Amino acid sequence: MKLTLKIWRQENSNASGNFQTYQVSDVSPDMSFLEMIDVLNEKLIVKMKTQSRLTTTVGKESVECVAW
C-alpha cells in the first residue's frame, strides 16, 4: 500500500514548524501506525546518511562536513 503522510516538523520547541509531506510505499494493511512511522524513519535515516556527507579537498587536507 502507498500512503501520503503529512508530518509536523520543527527543530525545537522554540522554532516555528511546518508540515512536510512524505510518500511511504512499503505499508502493509496489517501494520500499526507506529510500524508505518518506523518504515518512514528508516528511509529518512538512510537518505540523510547518503546525502549529508560532503568531502571537500582544501589544499593538502581533506575536510569532511556532516550535517545532521
N, C-alpha and C positions, 0 to 999 in steps of 0.2 A: 504494500500500500504506500502511496506517496501523499505526504501531508505538507501543507504550508503552515509554518508556525510564526507567530509574531511574539517575540520575546522582549521584555523590558530590560534595557541595559543602562547602567550608569557606573561611572568609575568609582565613586564612593558616595557616602550619604550626603555630602555637601554639593556634589556635582549635579547639574541638570542631566536628565536622562532622556531616552527616546526608545521607541520600538524598532527592532530590527527584524527583518523577515528572513526566514531560513526555510529551505526545502529539505525534507527528510524523506528518503525513498525506501529505506530498509525497515519499515514499520510493519509488524505483524498485528493482526486484529486481536491476538492473544496477549499483547504487551500491555503493561500498565503505563500510565502517564510517565512515571519516573523512569521506567525502562526506555521509553521513547526519548526522553531528555538525555539519558546516558548515551544513546546512539548518536544524538546530535553533538554532545560534548566530545565524544571520542573523535568524531570527524573534525571538529573545530581544533582540537589539540593537534592532530596530525597536520592540518592546514597551517596552523601557527608555526609549528616546528619547521615546515618546509619553506614558508615564506619569510620568516623573521631572521634568518641567518644571512648576513651580508658580510662578505670578506673583501676588504679593500687593501691594496698594497700601497703603502706610503714609504717612499724611498726604499730602504732595505728591510724595513719591518712590515709585518702583516698585522693589520688591525681587524679584529672581528667584532661586529656590532650585533648584539642580540636584543631585540625589542619584545618584551612580554606584556 
